[in-house]
Amino acid sequence: MHASPLDLTEIAPGFADPTRDSQAVFRRVMDAIARPGTIQDLSFAPEPPAWPRARPPRWR
């Protein structure tokens, strides 16, 4: 079974300040997990990349 190569040309740039922004996202995600029902603002985070749809496994 081969994994097809990932085309990185379609991925948009990440955080403006990778260290601080990723820490802020991590903290807000952990806060949301610790306090179910709360809403966290992640408007400063970049959009996640659009990954290709996964193919179902082939059974032998």
Secondary structure, DSSP 4 states (H G I P E B T S, - for coil): --PPPP-GGGPPP--SSHHHHHHHHHHHHHHHHHSTT-----TTSPPPP-PPPPPPPPP-
